[in-house]
Amino acid sequence: MREEHQAWWQKTFATCEKHMAPKHKLWRRLIAQYKLEYKIAGTKKTRIPKVSRFYPLTRMILTSTMFNTPKVLMRVDENSDQMSVEVLQRIGNQTLELIDAKTQVQQAGFDSLYCYYGWLKFGVNPKGDEDITPPYVASDSMQNGMFYAQRVDPFNMYPDPTCAPHDPFQSRFLIEKMIVPLEFVRKDQRFKEEVVKKLKPVSHEQIDEEMLQNAEERKFSDQEEESAWRDTFADGNFIILREVHDRIHKQLYTFAQGELEPIEERAHPFLAGKMETAQDPVTGEEKLTGEFTPTGG
């Protein structure tokens, strides 16, 4: 990547965070109301009984729209294919259950009520090992050689500021910000070794307070507990990454905090393409080979 492009992306990161700051403030206020964290003028900080309209309304919306979501439903026009469709439908639903998709999708549905969008990230966990994509946390829901659906915190997503909110498909790019252990970044073979060698974990002084505030999804009992939670990130050899989905140039970039040059730069893995097939020498039947040929788009 040329130096002018590196500088442009660094400036874009700052612009996107500035653009999203007032929205994050509004989202936190709405979520606080859902959690019954009200500030009532003229009253002391005592235990005041509170009844929130947000809470029952949220539960009614989620239970009426997402109780059985996601679920695969199929329909055929020919009766002769009915049995095959029932088998495929059962396999699809069992696969969604295997990867624990319901938990992820329902949380994304909750996010869409308070944060405008609910974000889901899809990928494939490679065969033969336990390694997965960032944040590199071992999970039984991510089976080897299986795809996965992972809910992403909406506070960590930064869409193109020029894109209309009702039409995200016109976005030029999408940025995901994440905190990951530096140990696994160094072991990830996708990243440029010469750049990764220069990376250093974030210190107490370098901690991105906005990032930690966004990642805070629970209420602390006191300031000491919150301080310990924040120190964990400073003492745990973590690093901040920004994963950029460049939809114009069809590229995937990964930038590390403190480095101008991306540690990853490759064609986007979700480019349109076709599955390769080969003829079975015994039966003559066309079968998938597992190979994928990108066609662009």
Solvent accessible surface area in square Angstrom, and as a share of the most:
residue,aa,sasa,rsa
1,M,57,0.26
2,R,150,0.55
3,E,142,0.64
4,E,99,0.44
5,H,80,0.36
6,Q,20,0.09
7,A,59,0.45
8,W,111,0.39
9,W,14,0.05
10,Q,56,0.25
11,K,148,0.63
12,T,13,0.08
13,F,9,0.04
14,A,64,0.50
15,T,67,0.39
16,C,1,0.01
17,E,46,0.20
18,K,163,0.69
19,H,64,0.28
20,M,8,0.03
21,A,50,0.38
22,P,86,0.54
23,K,81,0.34
24,H,2,0.01
25,K,151,0.64
26,L,80,0.40
27,W,23,0.08
28,R,64,0.23
29,R,130,0.47
30,L,40,0.20
31,I,32,0.16
32,A,25,0.19
33,Q,35,0.16
34,Y,23,0.09
35,K,89,0.38
36,L,68,0.34
37,E,65,0.29
38,Y,72,0.27
39,K,205,0.87
40,I,84,0.43
41,A,102,0.79
42,G,90,0.86
43,T,68,0.40
44,K,170,0.72
45,K,212,0.90
46,T,90,0.53
47,R,240,0.88
48,I,59,0.30
49,P,129,0.81
50,K,70,0.30
51,V,146,0.84
52,S,7,0.04
53,R,206,0.75
54,F,64,0.27
55,Y,103,0.39
56,P,65,0.41
57,L,96,0.48
58,T,6,0.03
59,R,108,0.40
60,M,116,0.52
61,I,65,0.33
62,L,24,0.12
63,T,81,0.47
64,S,90,0.58
65,T,89,0.52
66,M,32,0.14
67,F,138,0.58
68,N,94,0.48
69,T,44,0.25
70,P,36,0.23
71,K,123,0.52
72,V,41,0.24
73,L,137,0.68
74,M,85,0.38
75,R,205,0.75
76,V,43,0.25
77,D,126,0.65
78,E,111,0.50
79,N,139,0.71
80,S,100,0.65
81,D,66,0.34
82,Q,83,0.37
83,M,149,0.67
84,S,65,0.42
85,V,15,0.08
86,E,84,0.38
87,V,60,0.34
88,L,96,0.48
89,Q,48,0.21
90,R,130,0.48
91,I,93,0.47
92,G,21,0.20
93,N,37,0.19
94,Q,107,0.47
95,T,29,0.17
96,L,36,0.18
97,E,138,0.62
98,L,92,0.46
99,I,3,0.02
100,D,58,0.30
101,A,2,0.01
102,K,93,0.39
103,T,78,0.45
104,Q,42,0.19
105,V,21,0.12
106,Q,58,0.26
107,Q,69,0.31
108,A,8,0.06
109,G,10,0.10
110,F,30,0.13
111,D,6,0.03
112,S,48,0.31
113,L,70,0.35
114,Y,12,0.04
115,C,3,0.02
116,Y,122,0.46
117,Y,53,0.20
118,G,32,0.30
119,W,45,0.16
120,L,54,0.27
121,K,33,0.14
122,F,106,0.44
123,G,13,0.13
124,V,97,0.56
125,N,2,0.01
126,P,69,0.43
127,K,169,0.72
128,G,77,0.74
129,D,60,0.31
130,E,124,0.56
131,D,92,0.48
132,I,17,0.09
133,T,32,0.19
134,P,6,0.04
135,P,48,0.30
136,Y,28,0.11
137,V,93,0.54
138,A,86,0.66
139,S,49,0.32
140,D,131,0.68
141,S,28,0.18
142,M,19,0.09
143,Q,61,0.27
144,N,67,0.34
145,G,29,0.28
146,M,45,0.20
147,F,83,0.35
148,Y,5,0.02
149,A,8,0.06
150,Q,36,0.16
151,R,47,0.17
152,V,15,0.08
153,D,15,0.08
154,P,3,0.02
155,F,16,0.07
156,N,16,0.08
157,M,10,0.04
158,Y,4,0.02
159,P,27,0.17
160,D,4,0.02
161,P,39,0.24
162,T,104,0.61
163,C,24,0.14
164,A,42,0.32
165,P,84,0.53
166,H,147,0.66
167,D,42,0.22
168,P,47,0.30
169,F,156,0.65
170,Q,128,0.57
171,S,9,0.06
172,R,85,0.31
173,F,3,0.01
174,L,32,0.16
175,I,3,0.02
176,E,16,0.07
177,K,2,0.01
178,M,15,0.07
179,I,26,0.13
180,V,0,0.00
181,P,30,0.19
182,L,3,0.01
183,E,92,0.41
184,F,77,0.32
185,V,0,0.00
186,R,136,0.49
187,K,135,0.57
188,D,25,0.13
189,Q,180,0.80
190,R,91,0.33
191,F,13,0.06
192,K,51,0.22
193,E,115,0.52
194,E,109,0.49
195,V,1,0.00
196,V,10,0.05
197,K,147,0.62
198,K,110,0.47
199,L,4,0.02
200,K,164,0.69
201,P,44,0.28
202,V,11,0.07
203,S,41,0.26
204,H,97,0.44
205,E,154,0.69
206,Q,114,0.51
207,I,24,0.12
208,D,28,0.14
209,E,102,0.46
210,E,58,0.26
211,M,4,0.02
212,L,1,0.01
213,Q,77,0.34
214,N,4,0.02
215,A,32,0.25
216,E,54,0.24
217,E,101,0.45
218,R,114,0.42
219,K,152,0.64
220,F,25,0.10
221,S,97,0.63
222,D,77,0.40
223,Q,155,0.69
224,E,144,0.64
225,E,62,0.28
226,E,52,0.23
227,S,56,0.36
228,A,58,0.45
229,W,42,0.15
230,R,48,0.17
231,D,54,0.28
232,T,80,0.47
233,F,37,0.15
234,A,12,0.09
235,D,99,0.51
236,G,33,0.32
237,N,89,0.46
238,F,40,0.17
239,I,1,0.01
240,I,3,0.01
241,L,0,0.00
242,R,26,0.10
243,E,14,0.06
244,V,0,0.00
245,H,39,0.18
246,D,9,0.05
247,R,115,0.42
248,I,102,0.52
249,H,122,0.54
250,K,83,0.35
251,Q,50,0.22
252,L,8,0.04
253,Y,18,0.07
254,T,4,0.02
255,F,3,0.01
256,A,3,0.02
257,Q,61,0.27
258,G,79,0.76
259,E,35,0.16
260,L,108,0.54
261,E,57,0.25
262,P,0,0.00
263,I,0,0.00
264,E,4,0.02
265,E,66,0.30
266,R,86,0.32
267,A,56,0.44
268,H,31,0.14
269,P,69,0.43
270,F,133,0.55
271,L,31,0.15
272,A,52,0.40
273,G,31,0.30
274,K,120,0.51
275,M,92,0.41
276,E,57,0.26
277,T,73,0.42
278,A,51,0.40
279,Q,122,0.54
280,D,28,0.14
281,P,132,0.83
282,V,135,0.77
283,T,93,0.54
284,G,35,0.33
285,E,100,0.45
286,E,106,0.48
287,K,101,0.43
288,L,120,0.60
289,T,67,0.39
290,G,60,0.57
291,E,111,0.50
292,F,95,0.40
293,T,54,0.31
294,P,79,0.49
295,T,90,0.52
296,G,28,0.27
297,G,67,0.64
